[in-house]
């Protein structure tokens, strides 16, 4: 049975960070100076190519302690997911970032020491197990910083972070990450069609009415409908490609 890829934008409006509050802001991004455009193009190309590298390949390359590029891609792929996991489980931003940092470093050390056996379980389960302990540590440290003298019941509640809770939060964050990566890839691949991208983002991701989006983009209502359908198909395909690359080995 073919697995259905989860698309967050069908469930709730999603605001991408590269889009300003107005249509003019979107066009300003597209009309930056030549030097910044060239630099952004190189960064976007590297980001797109990195999104398509399979996790299995990254794991193979991580056996080489000198392969800094593999570590960078692995870190970019999972650090943000782990931060979002910690936030979803109630950590502050600072504590979530610290827990993610410690999880990534421990995972790298143990992986290169041969402590991860792919035959015994999925990579995501292994990372989740490490993350759970680091999240528990962050909770305890946060309580100590606050001078919190917890009752026994409160201590028990503080330590009551089940691995299944961490796994659920991790999976949710990974789905979000896959969508964001796919959206970046799509924008890089279709950067010559900024009006269609803008129309889709306004109507499908930010919930702007079709007629309003038409006025903001300078397209007709029919053109907005066509653009939304066209970009939606391309985005689905991009999500599926990124999903396959990231989940391969996870």
C-alpha positions in Angstrom: 0.0 0.0 0.0 1.4 3.4 -0.9 2.0 5.6 2.1 0.1 8.9 2.2 2.3 11.9 2.7 1.1 14.3 5.3 0.8 17.9 4.0 0.5 20.3 6.9 -0.9 23.1 4.7 -4.1 21.1 4.2 -4.8 21.2 7.9 -3.9 24.7 8.9 -2.6 27.9 7.3 1.2 28.0 7.3 3.2 31.1 6.9 6.6 30.7 5.3 9.4 33.0 6.6 10.4 34.2 3.1 7.1 35.9 2.4 6.5 39.5 3.6 3.1 40.6 4.8 2.3 42.1 1.4 2.6 41.1 -2.3 5.1 43.9 -2.8 7.3 42.3 -0.1 7.3 39.0 -2.0 8.4 40.8 -5.2 11.1 42.7 -3.3 12.7 39.4 -2.5 12.7 38.5 -6.1 14.3 41.8 -7.2 17.3 42.0 -4.9 20.7 43.1 -6.2 22.7 40.8 -8.5 25.3 39.9 -5.9 22.8 38.9 -3.2 20.8 37.1 -5.8 23.8 35.0 -6.9 24.7 34.2 -3.3 21.1 33.3 -2.5 21.0 31.1 -5.7 24.0 29.2 -4.5 22.6 28.8 -1.0 19.3 27.6 -2.4 20.9 25.1 -4.8 23.0 23.7 -1.9 19.8 23.5 0.2 17.9 21.8 -2.6 20.6 19.3 -3.2 21.0 18.6 0.5 17.3 17.9 0.8 17.6 15.1 -1.8 20.5 13.3 -0.2 19.2 10.1 1.5 19.7 9.7 5.2 21.2 6.3 4.4 24.0 8.0 2.4 24.6 10.5 5.2 24.9 7.6 7.7 27.5 5.9 5.5 29.5 9.1 5.2 29.3 9.9 8.9 31.6 6.9 9.6 34.3 9.2 8.2 35.0 11.7 11.1 36.6 14.1 8.6 33.5 14.4 6.5 32.3 17.8 7.8 29.8 18.2 5.0 28.0 15.0 5.9 27.8 16.2 9.5 26.5 19.6 8.4 23.7 18.0 6.3 22.8 15.6 9.1 22.7 18.4 11.6 20.5 20.6 9.4 18.2 17.7 8.8 17.5 16.8 12.5 18.5 19.7 14.8 15.5 21.7 14.0 13.3 18.7 14.3 14.7 18.0 17.8 14.2 21.7 18.8 10.6 21.5 17.7 10.2 18.2 19.6 11.4 19.8 22.8 9.2 22.8 22.4 6.2 20.5 21.8 7.0 18.8 25.1 7.0 22.0 27.1 10.7 23.1 27.1 11.6 26.8 26.7 13.3 27.8 23.5 16.7 27.9 25.2 16.3 24.5 26.8 15.0 23.0 23.6 18.0 24.2 21.7 20.4 22.9 24.4 18.6 19.5 24.5 18.8 19.3 20.7 22.5 20.2 20.7 23.3 17.6 23.3 21.2 15.0 21.5 23.0 15.6 18.2 26.5 15.5 19.7 25.7 12.3 21.6 24.2 10.7 18.5 27.3 11.5 16.5 29.8 10.3 19.1 27.9 7.0 19.7 27.3 6.5 15.9 31.0 6.9 15.1 31.8 4.6 18.1 29.6 1.9 16.5 26.9 2.0 19.1 24.0 2.2 16.6 23.1 -1.0 15.0 20.6 -0.5 12.1 19.6 -4.2 12.3 18.3 -3.7 15.8 16.1 -0.7 15.2 15.2 2.4 13.2 17.5 5.5 13.4 14.5 7.7 14.5 13.9 5.3 17.5 17.5 5.5 18.5 17.6 9.3 18.3 14.3 9.6 20.1 15.7 7.5 23.0 18.7 9.8 23.3 16.4 12.9 23.0 14.1 11.7 25.8 17.0 11.6 28.3 18.2 15.0 27.2 14.7 16.5 27.5 14.4 15.0 31.0 17.7 16.6 31.9 16.5 20.0 30.6 13.3 19.8 32.6 15.3 19.1 35.8 17.8 21.8 35.1 15.0 24.3 34.4 13.4 23.4 37.8 16.7 23.9 39.6 17.3 27.3 37.9 13.9 28.4 39.1 14.7 27.3 42.6 11.7 25.0 42.4 11.3 22.8 45.5 9.1 20.2 44.0 6.9 17.8 45.9 7.3 14.1 45.2 4.2 14.1 42.9 5.7 17.1 41.0 9.0 15.3 40.5 7.2 12.2 39.2 5.3 14.4 36.7 8.5 16.1 35.7 10.0 12.7 34.9 6.9 11.4 33.2 8.0 11.9 29.6 7.3 8.6 27.8 9.4 7.6 24.9 6.2 7.3 22.9 5.4 11.0 23.7 8.8 12.0 22.4 8.4 9.8 19.3 5.0 11.4 18.5 6.4 14.9 18.9 9.5 13.9 16.8 7.3 12.5 14.0 5.1 15.6 13.9 8.2 17.9 13.7 9.7 15.7 11.0 6.6 16.0 8.9 6.7 19.8 9.2 10.4 19.8 8.3 9.7 17.7 5.2 7.1 20.2 4.1 9.4 23.2 4.6 12.2 21.5 2.7 9.9 20.7 -0.1 8.6 24.2 -0.3 12.2 25.6 -0.5 13.0 23.1 -3.2 9.9 24.0 -5.2 10.6 27.8 -4.9 14.1 27.2 -6.2 12.9 25.0 -9.1 10.1 27.4 -10.1 11.7 30.8 -9.3 10.8 32.1 -12.7 7.1 31.8 -11.9 6.9 34.0 -8.8 3.3 35.1 -9.5 2.1 31.5 -9.3 4.0 30.8 -6.2 2.7 34.0 -4.6 -0.9 33.1 -5.5 -0.5 29.7 -4.1 1.1 30.9 -0.9 -1.5 33.6 -0.3 -4.5 31.3 -0.9 -3.4 27.9 0.3 -0.9 28.7 3.1 -2.2 32.0 4.4 -5.9 31.7 3.8 -6.3 34.8 1.7 -9.5 34.9 -0.4 -9.1 34.2 -4.1 -10.4 37.7 -5.2 -8.0 39.4 -2.7 -5.1 37.3 -3.9 -5.9 38.2 -7.5 -5.7 41.9 -6.7 -2.5 41.5 -4.7 -0.7 39.5 -7.5 -2.1 41.2 -10.5 -3.6 38.0 -11.8 -7.1 37.3 -12.8 -9.3 35.1 -10.6 -9.1 32.3 -13.1 -5.3 32.6 -13.2 -5.2 32.3 -9.5 -7.2 29.1 -9.5 -4.9 27.7 -12.3 -1.8 28.8 -10.4 -3.0 27.2 -7.2 -3.7 23.9 -8.8 -0.5 23.9 -10.8 1.7 24.7 -7.8 -0.2 22.3 -5.6 0.6 19.4 -7.9 4.3 20.4 -8.0 4.4 20.8 -4.2 3.0 17.3 -3.7 5.7 15.9 -6.0 8.4 17.8 -4.1 7.1 16.6 -0.8 7.1 13.0 -2.0 10.7 13.4 -3.2 12.0 15.0 0.0 10.0 12.5 2.1 11.7 9.6 0.3 15.2 11.0 0.8 14.8 11.9 4.4 12.9 8.8 5.5 15.3 6.5 3.7 17.3 5.1 6.6 15.2 6.8 9.3 
